[in-house]
């Protein structure tokens, strides 16, 4: 080991006065301002200037001040229509009747709404009886 390095001081961050921060933040917020060039000229990190200082000082909007005001949100007129009457409920279907004629001439008439399982078993039994 021929070399020894002695560190005598710690590099410290530069402290900027509030007035300097405000001046730079206002310059960066100006329409058409180039934040990177302003930050480089002042010896400041552009992200520090753009985000931290501008947000902390609340001097610049988060969106570009060069936005066209025609794109700004506006209120839209709203009209509320009169309530419509409730629709009439569907009427209950009247009594229904099913007539089934089998090949052997037997006929089966069903009135009302039969149970599907019972109907299937009756039709199955009548079909077998005719064979």
C-alpha positions in Angstrom: 0.0 0.0 0.0 1.8 3.0 -1.2 -1.1 5.4 -1.3 -3.1 6.9 1.6 -6.0 9.3 1.0 -7.0 11.8 3.6 -10.5 13.3 3.5 -10.5 16.6 5.2 -14.0 17.9 4.5 -17.4 16.7 3.4 -18.9 18.2 0.3 -22.1 19.9 1.4 -25.2 20.9 -0.4 -25.5 24.4 -1.5 -28.3 26.2 0.4 -30.5 28.5 -1.7 -32.3 31.4 -0.1 -36.1 31.6 -0.3 -35.8 34.6 -2.5 -33.6 32.7 -4.9 -35.9 29.7 -4.9 -38.9 32.0 -5.6 -37.0 33.8 -8.4 -36.0 30.5 -10.1 -39.4 28.9 -9.7 -41.2 32.0 -11.2 -38.8 32.0 -14.1 -39.4 28.3 -14.7 -43.2 28.9 -14.5 -43.1 31.6 -17.2 -44.8 30.7 -20.5 -42.2 29.2 -22.9 -39.5 28.8 -20.2 -36.9 26.1 -20.6 -36.6 24.6 -17.1 -33.5 22.7 -17.9 -31.6 25.8 -19.1 -32.8 27.9 -16.2 -31.7 25.2 -13.7 -28.3 24.7 -15.4 -27.6 28.4 -15.4 -28.3 28.5 -11.7 -26.3 25.4 -11.0 -29.4 23.6 -9.7 -30.8 20.1 -10.6 -33.7 20.6 -13.0 -35.9 18.0 -11.1 -35.3 19.9 -7.8 -36.4 23.1 -9.4 -39.2 21.7 -11.4 -40.9 19.5 -8.8 -39.8 20.3 -5.2 -39.4 24.1 -5.3 -42.4 24.8 -7.5 -44.7 22.5 -5.5 -43.3 23.9 -2.2 -43.7 27.5 -3.2 -47.0 26.9 -5.1 -45.9 29.4 -7.7 -46.5 27.3 -10.8 -49.4 25.2 -11.9 -48.9 21.5 -12.3 -50.0 21.8 -15.9 -48.6 24.1 -18.6 -49.8 27.7 -18.5 -49.8 27.7 -22.2 -52.9 25.5 -22.5 -55.6 26.8 -24.7 -58.5 28.1 -22.6 -60.9 26.7 -25.2 -60.0 23.2 -23.8 -60.7 24.3 -20.2 -63.6 22.4 -18.6 -66.9 24.1 -18.5 -70.4 23.5 -17.1 -73.0 21.9 -19.3 -76.7 22.8 -18.9 -78.7 20.0 -17.4 -82.5 19.6 -17.7 -84.4 17.1 -15.7 -87.4 15.6 -17.5 -90.7 15.0 -15.8 -91.0 11.6 -14.4 -92.6 9.1 -16.7 -95.5 7.0 -15.3 -94.6 3.5 -14.3 -95.5 0.9 -17.0 -98.5 -1.2 -16.5 -97.7 -4.7 -15.2 -98.1 -7.4 -17.7 -101.5 -9.1 -17.2 -101.5 -12.7 -16.0 -102.0 -15.0 -18.9 -105.4 -16.6 -19.1 -105.9 -20.3 -18.7 -104.1 -22.3 -21.3 -104.8 -25.6 -22.8 -102.6 -28.1 -24.5 -103.9 -31.0 -26.6 -101.6 -33.8 -27.6 -102.7 -36.4 -30.1 -100.8 -39.7 -30.1 -100.3 -42.0 -33.1 -102.8 -44.6 -31.9 -105.6 -42.0 -31.7 -105.4 -41.2 -27.9 -105.7 -37.6 -27.0 -104.5 -35.8 -23.9 -105.8 -32.4 -22.9 -104.0 -30.3 -20.2 -105.3 -27.1 -18.8 -103.2 -24.6 -16.8 -99.5 -24.8 -16.2 -98.5 -28.5 -15.7 -95.4 -29.6 -13.9 -92.8 -30.5 -16.5 -91.6 -33.7 -14.7 -95.2 -35.0 -14.3 -96.0 -34.2 -17.9 -92.9 -35.9 -19.2 -93.7 -39.1 -17.2 -97.4 -39.1 -18.4 -96.4 -38.6 -22.0 -93.8 -41.3 -21.7 -96.3 -43.8 -20.2 -99.0 -43.1 -22.9 -96.4 -43.4 -25.7 -95.3 -46.8 -24.4 -98.9 -48.0 -23.9 -99.7 -47.3 -27.6 -96.8 -49.5 -28.9 
